[in-house]
Amino acid sequence: MSSLIEQAAQRLEQLRQAGVDVPTPTPLGAVVAKASSPVDTPAPTLEPEVDNSPQSRKVEIDLPALEALGFATPQGPRTPTADQFRVIKRPLIANAMGKGAAPLKHGNLIMVTSALPGEGKSFTSVNLAMSIAAELDNTVMLVDADVARPSVLRMLNLEPGPGLLDVLEGKATVPDCLLRTNIDKLTLLPSGTPHPRATELLASDAMRDLLDDMANRYPDRIIIFDSPPLLLTTESRVLATHMGQIVIVVHAGRTLQADVQHALAAIETCPVKMMVLNKARGSGGGYGKGYGYGYGYGYGQGESASQQASVPADAKAGG
């Protein structure tokens, strides 16, 4: 018996000299030798896994160039355009934060659209996002949801990249696609890679779940969707079913009343609909000659109001 113990002791000593980590024997005399090899399987851990996916990337918006094109920016000079969007955003923010006349589901999801192309919806979307980004208590995400003819990144002179459609396809996550800008409270979500079944993607359960997450993740965040014209494609009508508020941009003197009525009929289920009158002739007061953005808003068939203000004559209508 003693010779066996001596042999075991000698073997243990040989293992130690060979670099093998030999633990102290247990009280029962059982010995487990573990080689300190680099191919060992790591021990399981209770720590959460680290997300190694690419994070949102930073982009630089040329703010002076935007201001020269008639856009309002958070740190830019006071202009008629900036003042007008201060008026337009106020009821939208109140509704989004639950301070309106009635509580809204997804009140912080705001779709900006028009009846037809070329009425200024993208110009309105960008300016509205810029104006909300100047708020002290809110952040804003601008989503280019005009998946057939995206224009937000083009207006901001930014390169296209993965975005909303890629997320809905499961090819990317929102953090993969988000663009952080040099405006602290503004992030962008591009439209993403064109897809032949874009309408079906926007109508999918994945879109519904994504919008629910967007609406509820950050209580101070407002999400603006620059969507296709209502009478041109079906994507905007699908999006409208998930929105808490919709802004319809109307080109004064060009959009037919019948087209406006048809556009309103397409989104009749949305609880809050606002209209922005683009390039309406001003009354001559305030900032002198120019064009105006007017708006009206209401809660279904209930309360409504309207206001008017002027913006410069050289403001671009956009998409």
Buried (B, 14 or more C-beta within 10 A) or exposed (E): EEEEEEEEEEEBEEBEEEEBEBEEEEEEEEBEEEEEEEEEEEEEEEEEEEEEEEEBEEBEBEBEEBBEBBBBBBEBEEBBBBBBBBBBBEBBBEBBBEEBBEEBEBBBBBBBBBBBBBBBBBBBBBBBBBBBBBBEEBBBBBBBBBBBBBBBBBBBEBEBBBBBBBBBBEEBBBEBBBBBBEBEBBBBBBBBBEBEEBBBBBBBEBBEEBBBEBBEEEEEBBBBBBBBBBBBBBBBBBBBEBBBBBBBBBBBEEBEEEBBEEBBEBBEEBBBBBBBBBBBBBEEEBBEEBBBBBBBBBBEEEEEEEBBBBBBBEBEBBB
